[in-house]
Amino acid sequence: LAQLQNTELKARKSFAKFKRWGESGIEMSELFHHAGKLADDLCVIRSMKTEQINHDTAHAFMNTGSIIKGRPSMGSWLLYGLGAETENLPGYVVMTSSGPGAQPVSARQWSAGFLPSKYQGVAFQSSGSPVHYIGNPEGVCQSTQRQVIDEVQRLNGLLAEERFDSEIETRISQYEMAFKMQSAVPELTDMRQESKATLEAYGVNKPGDGTYASNCLLARRLLERGVRFVQLYHRGWDHHGNIEQDFTTSAKATDQATAALVNDLKERGLLEDTLVVWGGEFGRTPMAQGTGRDHHINAFSIWMAGGGVKGGTAYGASD
């Protein structure tokens, strides 16, 4: 009893200031002042809960609805059910921004599970060429490469006639996709078409440099080319210590580009049929953990925009 009486749970107040934004008056942190200006386009959900308190299993629960391996991710389900509007790029693309304080994200988070593997997410590299080995080997021209692909497809087709295996069909479709990406990916990543004003709006200093800002701009280019599902990971939010400095850094790295993406989609008429979801796998405790906060599964928030979402809405509450 004496030991329990000496135990303290120290609540940590927020170091950031909050204010009400827009005509809707949604309360948000001033650290997200770019997103705050979008308040009337956002639906903030404040009653989020999860079952898992560790990162990998919480990611799996968020992406697949289960912590058991083998379940398809939501991106795979959407691609399977709705298809993509492009034949030259993958229908489901994942990008992870580079930077400090990055907890790992397992590739199973974009797995197709028990669906054919052609529905799994394709992870683009955060810097440099987004897809490895997309160019032809030295000395191999496009027509020669086409002949090689055609012969591989013919052999795979013979095997598909002998037995039913969805992975054979996947292999056939992926060879064809890879060939088409040889021309589609360089055009996709050629940012010379983007205006100086657009680059400045996203906060992109050097396109393709692996930053979250650069990935947001590439996400818009993927969406307008018919990619069904684009998922961006920024992994600098695990603030068990030094929360004031590190949270501010992460907010600064993501706020401007996130708002620019929503605004850009809206200006191009793409937001009405594109659902943007911003959030994470769990929240943080109201109690202090040294100079930070621990994982918390019973209360956290996300926001959504576009896709028929009612803007200027704050939904739900925690205790």
C-alpha positions as CSV (number, residue, x, y, z in Angstrom):
1,L,0.0,0.0,0.0
2,A,2.8,2.4,0.9
3,Q,4.4,1.6,-2.5
4,L,1.2,2.4,-4.3
5,Q,0.8,5.6,-2.5
6,N,4.2,6.8,-3.6
7,T,3.5,6.0,-7.3
8,E,2.8,9.0,-9.4
9,L,1.4,9.4,-12.9
10,K,2.4,12.8,-14.1
11,A,0.1,14.3,-16.7
12,R,2.0,16.3,-19.4
13,K,0.2,19.3,-20.8
14,S,0.6,20.1,-24.4
15,F,3.6,22.3,-25.3
16,A,1.7,23.4,-28.4
17,K,-1.0,26.0,-28.6
18,F,-4.4,25.2,-30.0
19,K,-6.9,27.4,-31.9
20,R,-10.1,27.2,-33.8
21,W,-9.7,27.3,-37.6
22,G,-12.0,28.2,-40.4
23,E,-15.8,29.0,-40.3
24,S,-16.3,25.5,-38.8
25,G,-14.1,26.4,-35.8
26,I,-12.4,23.0,-35.7
27,E,-9.8,23.0,-32.9
28,M,-6.3,22.0,-34.1
29,S,-2.7,22.6,-33.0
30,E,-0.9,25.7,-34.3
31,L,1.9,23.3,-35.3
32,F,-0.3,22.2,-38.2
33,H,-1.2,25.7,-39.4
34,H,-1.2,24.7,-43.1
35,A,-3.7,21.9,-42.3
36,G,-5.6,24.2,-40.1
37,K,-6.3,26.5,-43.0
38,L,-8.1,23.4,-44.6
39,A,-10.4,23.0,-41.6
40,D,-13.6,23.5,-43.6
41,D,-12.5,20.7,-46.0
42,L,-11.7,18.2,-43.3
43,C,-13.6,15.7,-41.2
44,V,-11.6,15.2,-37.9
45,I,-12.5,11.9,-36.2
46,R,-11.6,12.1,-32.5
47,S,-12.9,8.7,-31.3
48,M,-10.3,6.4,-32.8
49,K,-9.3,3.2,-30.9
50,T,-7.2,0.2,-31.7
51,E,-6.5,-3.2,-30.2
52,Q,-2.7,-3.2,-30.6
53,I,-0.2,-1.3,-28.6
54,N,3.0,-2.1,-30.5
55,H,4.0,-0.6,-33.9
56,D,4.1,-3.6,-36.2
57,T,0.9,-5.3,-35.0
58,A,-0.9,-1.9,-34.8
59,H,0.2,-1.2,-38.4
60,A,-1.1,-4.6,-39.4
61,F,-4.4,-4.0,-37.6
62,M,-4.8,-0.6,-39.3
63,N,-4.0,-1.9,-42.7
64,T,-5.6,-5.3,-42.7
65,G,-8.0,-5.4,-39.8
66,S,-6.0,-8.3,-38.3
67,I,-2.7,-9.0,-36.6
68,I,-2.5,-12.4,-38.2
69,K,-0.3,-12.6,-41.3
70,G,-1.9,-13.5,-44.6
71,R,-4.8,-11.0,-44.6
72,P,-4.9,-8.6,-47.6
73,S,-4.2,-4.9,-47.0
74,M,-6.9,-2.4,-47.7
75,G,-5.0,-1.1,-50.7
76,S,-5.0,-4.7,-52.1
77,W,-8.7,-5.1,-51.5
78,L,-9.5,-1.8,-53.2
79,L,-7.3,-2.7,-56.2
80,Y,-8.9,-6.1,-56.4
81,G,-12.4,-4.8,-56.1
82,L,-12.2,-1.6,-58.2
83,G,-9.2,-2.1,-60.4
84,A,-7.0,0.8,-61.5
85,E,-7.4,3.3,-64.3
86,T,-3.9,2.8,-65.6
87,E,-2.2,0.0,-67.5
88,N,1.3,1.5,-67.4
89,L,1.7,1.9,-63.6
90,P,1.0,-0.3,-60.6
91,G,-2.5,0.2,-59.2
92,Y,-1.2,0.3,-55.6
93,V,2.0,2.3,-54.8
94,V,3.7,2.7,-51.4
95,M,6.3,5.4,-50.5
96,T,8.3,5.8,-47.3
97,S,10.0,9.1,-46.7
98,S,13.5,9.2,-45.5
99,G,14.7,11.0,-42.4
100,P,15.8,10.7,-38.8
101,G,13.8,8.9,-36.0
102,A,12.3,6.4,-38.4
103,Q,10.8,3.2,-36.8
104,P,10.7,0.3,-39.3
105,V,7.6,-0.5,-41.4
106,S,7.3,-4.1,-42.5
107,A,6.5,-4.9,-46.2
108,R,3.6,-7.1,-45.0
109,Q,1.7,-3.9,-44.4
110,W,1.0,-3.7,-48.2
111,S,0.8,-7.4,-48.8
112,A,-2.0,-8.9,-50.9
113,G,-2.3,-11.7,-48.4
114,F,-4.4,-14.6,-49.8
115,L,-5.3,-12.5,-52.9
116,P,-3.1,-13.0,-56.1
117,S,0.2,-11.2,-55.5
118,K,-0.5,-8.9,-58.5
119,Y,-2.7,-6.9,-56.0
120,Q,0.1,-6.2,-53.5
121,G,1.5,-2.7,-53.1
122,V,4.6,-1.8,-55.1
123,A,7.1,0.0,-52.9
124,F,8.8,2.9,-54.7
125,Q,12.3,3.9,-53.5
126,S,12.4,7.1,-51.5
127,S,15.2,8.7,-53.5
128,G,16.9,8.2,-56.9
129,S,15.1,6.0,-59.4
130,P,11.8,5.0,-57.8
131,V,11.9,1.5,-59.3
132,H,15.1,-0.6,-59.5
133,Y,16.2,-2.1,-62.9
134,I,13.5,-0.3,-64.8
135,G,15.9,0.4,-67.7
136,N,17.1,-2.1,-70.3
137,P,20.4,-3.8,-69.7
138,E,23.3,-2.2,-71.6
139,G,23.3,-3.1,-75.2
140,V,19.6,-4.2,-75.2
141,C,17.3,-2.0,-77.3
142,Q,13.5,-1.7,-76.7
143,S,12.6,-3.9,-79.6
144,T,14.9,-6.7,-78.4
145,Q,13.5,-6.4,-74.9
146,R,10.0,-6.7,-76.4
147,Q,11.0,-9.9,-78.1
148,V,12.4,-11.3,-74.8
149,I,9.2,-10.4,-72.9
150,D,7.0,-11.9,-75.6
151,E,8.9,-15.2,-75.5
152,V,8.7,-15.3,-71.6
153,Q,5.0,-14.6,-71.8
154,R,4.5,-17.4,-74.4
155,L,6.3,-19.9,-72.1
156,N,4.3,-18.8,-69.1
157,G,1.1,-19.1,-71.1
158,L,1.9,-22.7,-72.0
159,L,2.3,-23.4,-68.3
160,A,-1.0,-21.6,-67.5
161,E,-2.7,-23.9,-69.9
162,E,-1.5,-27.0,-68.0
163,R,-2.5,-26.0,-64.5
164,F,-4.5,-23.3,-62.8
165,D,-2.3,-21.1,-60.6
166,S,-3.1,-17.5,-60.0
167,E,0.6,-16.8,-59.5
168,I,1.3,-17.8,-63.1
169,E,-1.2,-15.2,-64.3
170,T,0.4,-12.7,-61.9
171,R,3.8,-13.4,-63.4
172,I,2.4,-12.8,-66.9
173,S,0.8,-9.5,-65.9
174,Q,3.8,-8.3,-64.0
175,Y,6.2,-8.9,-66.9
176,E,4.0,-6.8,-69.1
177,M,3.6,-4.2,-66.4
178,A,7.4,-4.0,-66.0
179,F,7.9,-3.5,-69.7
180,K,5.3,-0.7,-69.8
181,M,6.8,1.0,-66.7
182,Q,10.1,1.4,-68.7
183,S,8.5,4.4,-70.4
184,A,5.8,5.4,-67.9
185,V,8.1,5.8,-64.8
186,P,10.6,8.2,-66.3
187,E,7.7,10.4,-67.5
188,L,6.0,10.1,-64.1
189,T,9.1,11.4,-62.2
190,D,10.0,14.1,-64.7
191,M,9.2,17.1,-62.5
192,R,10.2,19.7,-65.2
193,Q,6.5,19.9,-66.0
194,E,5.8,21.2,-62.5
195,S,5.7,25.0,-62.1
196,K,8.0,26.8,-59.6
197,A,4.8,27.8,-57.7
198,T,3.7,24.2,-57.3
199,L,7.2,23.1,-56.0
200,E,7.1,25.9,-53.5
201,A,3.6,25.1,-52.4
202,Y,4.7,21.6,-51.5
203,G,8.0,22.7,-50.1
204,V,9.9,20.6,-52.5
205,N,13.6,21.7,-52.8
206,K,14.8,18.8,-55.0
207,P,12.2,16.5,-56.6
208,G,13.0,12.8,-55.8
209,D,15.1,13.6,-52.7
210,G,13.1,11.2,-50.5
211,T,11.4,13.8,-48.4
212,Y,7.7,13.6,-47.5
213,A,7.1,16.7,-49.5
214,S,8.6,15.2,-52.6
215,N,6.5,12.0,-52.1
216,C,3.3,14.0,-51.7
217,L,3.9,15.7,-55.1
218,L,4.7,12.3,-56.7
219,A,1.5,10.9,-55.1
220,R,-0.6,13.6,-56.9
221,R,1.1,12.6,-60.2
222,L,0.3,9.0,-59.5
223,L,-3.3,9.7,-58.7
224,E,-3.9,11.8,-61.8
225,R,-2.5,9.0,-63.9
226,G,-5.1,6.5,-62.6
227,V,-3.3,4.7,-59.7
228,R,-6.0,3.5,-57.4
229,F,-4.3,3.6,-54.0
230,V,-1.3,5.6,-52.9
231,Q,0.1,5.2,-49.3
232,L,2.7,7.5,-47.8
233,Y,4.6,6.6,-44.6
234,H,6.4,9.2,-42.6
235,R,8.0,7.4,-39.6
236,G,9.2,10.1,-37.2
237,W,6.4,10.2,-34.6
238,D,7.5,7.7,-31.9
239,H,8.3,10.3,-29.3
240,H,9.1,8.4,-26.0
241,G,11.4,11.3,-25.3
242,N,12.3,14.8,-26.4
243,I,8.8,15.2,-27.7
244,E,8.8,19.0,-27.9
245,Q,11.7,19.2,-30.3
246,D,11.0,16.0,-32.3
247,F,7.3,16.4,-32.7
248,T,7.8,20.0,-33.9
249,T,10.3,18.6,-36.5
250,S,7.9,16.0,-37.7
251,A,5.0,18.4,-37.9
252,K,7.1,20.8,-39.9
253,A,8.2,18.1,-42.3
254,T,4.7,17.0,-43.1
255,D,2.2,19.8,-42.6
256,Q,2.9,22.0,-45.6
257,A,3.1,19.2,-48.1
258,T,0.0,17.5,-46.8
259,A,-2.1,20.7,-47.2
260,A,-0.6,21.3,-50.6
261,L,-1.6,17.9,-51.8
262,V,-5.2,18.4,-50.7
263,N,-5.3,21.9,-52.3
264,D,-3.7,20.6,-55.5
265,L,-6.2,17.8,-55.8
266,K,-9.0,20.2,-55.2
267,E,-7.8,22.7,-57.8
268,R,-7.4,19.9,-60.4
269,G,-10.9,18.5,-59.7
270,L,-9.5,15.3,-58.3
271,L,-10.5,15.7,-54.7
272,E,-14.2,14.9,-55.1
273,D,-13.4,11.3,-56.0
274,T,-10.1,10.9,-54.1
275,L,-10.3,10.2,-50.3
276,V,-7.4,11.5,-48.4
277,V,-6.8,9.9,-44.9
278,W,-4.2,11.3,-42.5
279,G,-3.4,9.5,-39.3
280,G,-1.4,6.9,-37.5
281,E,-1.7,3.5,-35.9
282,F,-2.4,4.7,-32.3
283,G,-2.2,7.7,-30.0
284,R,0.1,8.8,-27.2
285,T,-0.5,8.8,-23.5
286,P,-1.6,11.9,-21.6
287,M,0.9,10.9,-19.0
288,A,4.6,11.8,-19.3
289,Q,7.2,9.2,-20.1
290,G,10.3,11.1,-19.2
291,T,10.4,13.9,-21.7
292,G,7.9,12.1,-24.1
293,R,4.8,10.0,-24.2
294,D,4.1,6.3,-24.5
295,H,1.8,4.4,-26.9
296,H,-1.9,4.8,-26.2
297,I,-4.6,2.7,-27.9
298,N,-7.9,4.1,-26.5
299,A,-8.0,7.6,-27.9
300,F,-6.5,9.2,-31.0
301,S,-7.5,11.3,-34.0
302,I,-7.3,11.1,-37.7
303,W,-8.7,13.4,-40.4
304,M,-10.2,12.8,-43.9
305,A,-10.8,15.0,-46.9
306,G,-12.4,14.6,-50.3
307,G,-14.2,11.5,-51.5
308,G,-17.6,12.8,-50.4
309,V,-16.5,13.6,-46.9
310,K,-18.5,16.3,-45.1
311,G,-16.0,19.1,-44.6
312,G,-15.8,21.3,-41.5
313,T,-16.8,18.4,-39.3
314,A,-15.4,17.1,-36.0
315,Y,-16.8,13.7,-35.2
316,G,-16.7,11.8,-32.0
317,A,-14.8,12.4,-28.7
318,S,-12.7,10.6,-26.1
319,D,-13.0,10.9,-22.4
